[in-house]
């Protein structure tokens, strides 16, 4: 059942309006016309979605909360930097080489950034 069901990434935030400015404005995500009464539902590629909702527990996750698969990680980093996004550098991940903000391990290339509540997000290419 679940293997053929769509999945939605869910990110908790403290301030929904501030998050709306980041996810919709800075990242350029489009709100779903379906909406969501508990938060803001964003349309992403290939029919996937991201639900951002307000919670008093927001920002406590110390792991990646949502990941976007892109063809060109370095290009995505450059575009997001132009929009004011700052990237994280992780030098403690085993078998990973870092070139500026871009991390590489075998066929995987990734870069991580945070939303205003400290939720960890990333762009990744598995190729």
matplotlib code that plots the C-alpha trace (Angstrom):
import matplotlib.pyplot as plt

x = [0.0, 2.5, 5.0, 2.5, 1.2, 2.4, 4.4, 4.5, 7.5, 6.4, 8.4, 7.4, 8.1, 7.6, 6.3, 4.2, 4.3, 8.1, 8.3, 6.0, 8.4, 11.3, 9.7, 7.6, 9.7, 13.3, 13.0, 10.4, 8.0, 4.4, 1.5, -0.8, -4.3, -5.6, -4.3, -4.1, -6.0, -3.1, -0.3, 0.9, 1.2, 3.7, 3.9, 7.3, 8.5, 7.0, 3.8, 5.6, 4.6, 6.0, 3.7, 5.0, 3.0, 3.3, 4.4, 5.8, 8.3, 9.8, 13.5, 14.4, 15.3, 19.0, 18.8, 17.7, 14.0, 13.5, 15.6, 15.1, 16.7, 18.3, 20.4, 23.1, 23.9, 26.5, 24.0, 21.3, 23.7, 24.6, 20.9, 19.9, 22.9, 21.7, 18.4, 20.2, 20.4, 23.5, 24.9, 26.2, 29.6, 30.0, 33.5, 32.7, 30.8, 32.9, 34.1, 32.9, 35.0, 33.9, 34.3, 33.0, 29.4, 29.1, 29.7, 30.6, 30.6, 30.8, 27.9, 26.1, 26.5, 24.7, 24.5, 22.7, 21.0, 18.6, 15.3, 14.7, 13.8, 16.9, 15.3, 18.0, 17.1, 19.2, 19.6, 21.1, 22.0, 22.4, 24.2]
y = [0.0, 2.7, 1.8, 3.1, 6.0, 9.6, 11.0, 14.6, 16.1, 17.9, 20.7, 22.4, 26.1, 28.6, 31.5, 30.5, 34.0, 34.1, 30.6, 31.6, 34.4, 31.9, 28.9, 30.9, 34.1, 33.0, 29.4, 30.3, 27.4, 27.8, 27.3, 24.4, 25.5, 22.7, 24.5, 23.0, 24.3, 23.4, 25.2, 26.0, 23.2, 23.8, 22.1, 20.6, 18.6, 15.3, 15.8, 15.9, 18.4, 20.1, 20.9, 23.7, 24.1, 26.0, 24.1, 24.9, 22.1, 23.6, 23.7, 20.8, 18.4, 18.1, 16.0, 16.7, 17.5, 17.8, 17.2, 18.3, 16.2, 18.4, 17.8, 20.4, 20.9, 23.6, 25.5, 25.2, 26.5, 29.5, 30.3, 30.0, 32.1, 34.8, 34.7, 35.1, 31.5, 30.5, 27.0, 24.7, 23.0, 19.6, 18.4, 15.5, 13.2, 10.1, 9.6, 13.0, 15.6, 19.2, 21.8, 25.0, 24.4, 21.2, 17.8, 14.7, 11.1, 8.6, 9.3, 11.6, 15.4, 17.5, 20.9, 21.7, 24.9, 25.9, 27.7, 30.5, 28.0, 26.0, 23.1, 21.4, 21.2, 20.1, 19.8, 16.5, 14.7, 11.0, 10.3]
z = [0.0, 1.1, -1.7, -4.3, -2.3, -2.7, 0.2, 1.4, 3.3, 6.5, 8.1, 11.4, 11.8, 14.6, 12.5, 9.5, 7.9, 8.2, 6.7, 3.9, 3.0, 3.0, 1.2, -1.2, -1.6, -1.2, -2.4, -5.0, -4.2, -5.3, -2.9, -3.9, -5.0, -2.8, 0.3, 3.8, 6.8, 9.1, 7.2, 3.8, 1.1, -1.6, -5.0, -5.9, -8.8, -10.1, -8.1, -4.8, -2.0, 1.0, 4.0, 6.2, 9.5, 12.7, 15.8, 19.2, 18.6, 15.4, 14.8, 17.1, 14.3, 13.8, 10.7, 7.1, 7.1, 3.3, 0.2, -3.4, -6.1, -8.7, -11.8, -10.9, -7.2, -7.9, -10.1, -7.5, -4.8, -7.0, -7.6, -4.0, -2.9, -5.2, -3.3, 0.0, 1.2, 3.3, 3.1, 5.8, 5.6, 7.2, 7.5, 9.8, 7.4, 6.6, 3.0, 1.9, 0.0, 0.1, -2.6, -1.0, -0.2, -2.3, -0.6, -2.7, -1.8, -4.6, -7.0, -4.5, -4.6, -2.0, -0.3, 2.9, 4.1, 6.9, 7.0, 9.5, 12.2, 11.8, 9.9, 7.8, 4.0, 1.1, -2.6, -3.9, -7.1, -7.2, -10.4]

ax = plt.figure().add_subplot(projection="3d")
ax.plot(x, y, z, "-o")
ax.set_aspect("equal")
plt.show()
